[in-house]
Amino acid sequence: MDSVAGKKVLITGAAMGMGRLYADLAVREKAAAVVLWDVNQAALDTAVAELKAAGGTVFAYTVDVSNLESIEQAAAQVQREAGDIDLLFNNAGIIRGKFFWEHDNRRDIWPTMAINTLAIMYIARAFLPAMIANKRESRIVNIASAAGTVANPRMSVYCASKWAAIGWSDSLRLELKQAGHVHVKVTTVCPSYISTGMFSGVKAPLLTPILTPEVVTNRVWQAMKAGKPLLTMPWTVRLAMLARGLLPLALWDFVADRIFGIYHSMDDFEGRPKS
């Protein structure tokens, strides 16, 4: 895929941060329609105004992706008003950075799993049948995390949600290939910490710089168009995956803790301020 010109793009968590950057790229490449989903109505209104001023055809919906009914209603409305989606960016996500026993079931565990794991499946399920049927070159991009590849203290629930997301996303890729639906490609994205505000206060592990949203979104955009199955960044994410697989667990714990500092990267986590 050389360009998204003429394609219809849906982005979750689209009102700000990386979601907004994907929307900017879609408008810049003359997408036929850019569909924005976000729970923040005020930020959504601002994004719509600016994207339309830049020449985009924009549809916006206030959607709580932690709620299945909200997803299903919004998906039906999108299909009525904007038509079938060609490119889906499952970008919305949250994190609760604390020890597991400090989590509250309703305020922490349930929404983390609902937004980071269940929502991406529900949303893909809503739009995938049309992608399969229309035979157009289509993409599903699932934003997971390096935390889905390596366990880390103070983010156990977040790690669980991203491990599940990676397993589902790559299995979906294989299912589509096995069933002959090769025009629909799935890209699973596993970045380390990104300076979006979501991970405010984290400490970068050794040789693993905190990534900028612009660098990440540009690389994801190129991987999406190429139909790349897996995108990890930076290179130390792959190194950690390899080391974790090869080293005895006690030795890996020592390396991750004392040498790379992975196990202390969340010690001073603050996260995005609550509104």
C-alpha positions, 0 to 999 in steps of 0.5 A, a space after each residue: 500500500 503506497 498511500 491511504 488515499 481513497 481509504 476510510 480510516 478509523 482511529 480509537 483514542 483519536 482526540 489527542 496524543 498518538 491517535 491525533 497524529 494518525 488522524 493528521 497523517 490520514 488527512 495529509 495522505 487524502 484518506 476518503 474519510 477519517 473516523 475519530 473515536 474518543 471518550 473526551 468530547 471537548 478534545 474531539 471537537 477541537 480535533 474535528 475542527 482542525 482536521 476539517 480545516 486541513 481538508 479532511 473529511 471527518 466523522 467523530 463519535 464519542 465512544 466509551 470503548 470499555 463498554 460493549 454496547 457503546 462500541 456496537 452502537 458506534 460501529 453501526 452508526 459508522 457503517 451507516 454514515 461513513 461506510 465500510 472501514 479499510 484501516 483500523 487503528 486500535 490505539 486507545 489504552 490506559 495504564 494503572 501503575 501500582 503493585 497488583 494488591 493495590 489495584 481496585 477491581 472496578 477502578 483499575 483491573 476491569 477498565 484496564 482489561 476492558 480497554 486494552 484487551 476486550 475493546 480491540 477484539 470487539 472493535 475488530 469484530 465489528 469491522 472485520 467482516 466487511 473488510 473480508 467481504 469487500 476484497 479491498 486492501 485493508 489493515 488492522 493495527 493493534 497498539 500493544 506494548 513492550 510490556 506485553 513481552 517482558 514482565 515488569 513490577 508495578 504494571 502487572 495488570 497492564 502487562 496482562 492486558 498487553 500480553 493478551 492483546 499480542 496473542 490475539 492480534 498475532 493469532 488473528 493475523 495467522 487466521 486471516 492468512 490461513 483462511 485466504 483473506 490475504 488482503 487484510 493484514 494485521 500489524 501488532 505494535 510493541 513500543 517501549 515507553 513513549 513520552 505522551 504523558 501516559 507514562 509520566 515519571 518513568 525511568 528509561 531502561 539502559 539503552 532504551 530511550 523514551 520514544 517520541 510520539 512522532 517517531 512512533 506514529 511515523 514508523 507505525 504508519 510505514 509498517 501499516 502500509 507495508 503490512 508488517 506483522 510485528 513492529 517493536 521499538 527500539 531495538 532493545 525490545 527484541 534484545 530483551 525478548 531474546 534474553 528472556 527466552 534464552 537465559 535462566 529465569 534467575 539470571 534474567 531477573 538479575 540482568 533486567 533488575 541490576 543491569 538494564 534497570 527494567 524492573 525499576 523503570 516504574 518506581 517513580 511513575 506518575 501517569 497522566 494527571 486525572 481530570 
